[in-house]
C-alpha cells in the first residue's frame, strides 16, 4: 500500500481513506518481483505499480507495528532488493511513504443519477 502523505504516522483505517487511496491507484496491491532482481528492478516495479509516487520526491518502505511499546511505523533500510525485503518483512504488509511531497489524490467520481 502506498501512503499519500509525507507525515503519515499510521496506516489508513477509515473506509473513506482507503477508498481514496485505491481510487488514486495508491491502495493495497501485490507486486511480483523476479527472485534475483536487483535494486533497480525493485524500484522499477514500485514505479510501475504506483506511478503517482514519482511526484513524491523519493520514498521509504515501512512496516507497521500495531501495539506495544514500539507501536508505529518502522523504516526498512536500503538497499531494497526483492530478496532483502522478503527476508526482513516476510509476510507483513509493506507500506510505501513519499519522502518530500504529499501525493495528490484523485477527486471522487460523482454519481450523475
N, C-alpha and C positions, 0 to 999 in steps of 0.2 A: 504494500500500500504506500502510495506517495502522499505525504502531507503537503498542504499548500502554504503553510506559514513558517517562517524562519523561527518564530517564537513558540511554536507548538511544544507544549510540555507533557501532553497526554494524547493518546490516540483518540480519534473521534468516537463518541459514544451515542450521540443522538442520531436518529434516522435521517433527519434533515441534513446534518453534516455529512454523513456517509453518502447520501444520495447526491449532494452537491459535488463531492469528490468523484463519485462514479460517473456522473453526467459530464464531468470535465476530463474524463479519461485519466483520473488520478487514483481511482478506487482500487480495491483489492484485486489481485490477479496473480497469475502464475507466470514465471519466466523460466524457460528451459534453456540451460546453458550447456555447451559442449564440456564434457568432463575434463578435457585437457586444455580448456580455454585459458587465455592469459588475461591480464587486467584490461587490455584494450578491447578484447572480445566482451568481457564483462560490462564495461562502460557502454559499448555499442548496444548490447541487449537491453540495458536500462533505458537508454535514449529511445530505442525502438518502441518499448512498451509505454514509456511516459514522455512523449515528445515535448510537452509543455515544460518539462523540467529544465530544458535548455535555458530558459529565461531566468532561472533561479540563481545563476552565478556559482554553479557547483552544487554538490550535495554531500550529505553524510548518511551513513547507514546506521540504524539504531535498532536495538532490542528493547522491549518494554517489560519491566518487572511490575506486576500489579499490586504487590503488597510487601509488607515488611519494612525494615529499616532502609533498604536500598530501593524503595519504590521509585519508579520513574524510568526515563529513557537512559540507555547506556550505549555509548558510541562504540561502534566497531572500528578498529584501527586499520588503515590501509597497510599493505596493498590488498585490493579487492580482486580476488580471483575466485572462480566458482568453487574450487576445492577448499580454499581457505574459509570462505564464508559458510560453506556447508559444515566444515569442521567446527567452527565457532558457534553458529546459530542452530545447527542440527535441524529439528523440525519446527523451530519457533518462527513466528512471523517476523519478517524484517521490514522495518519502516524506513522510508527514504524522505529526508527533510532537506529542503533547499537551504543553502548557506547564506546567501547575500540578499535575496529579494523574494518577497512573497509571490506566489504564483496566482494568477488571475483565474477565478472560477467562471465557467460559462453561466450566463443567465438561465434560469429555469425556463423550460418550454411553457408557453401559455396555451391552455386548452381553449380553442375557439368555439366550442359548442355551448 
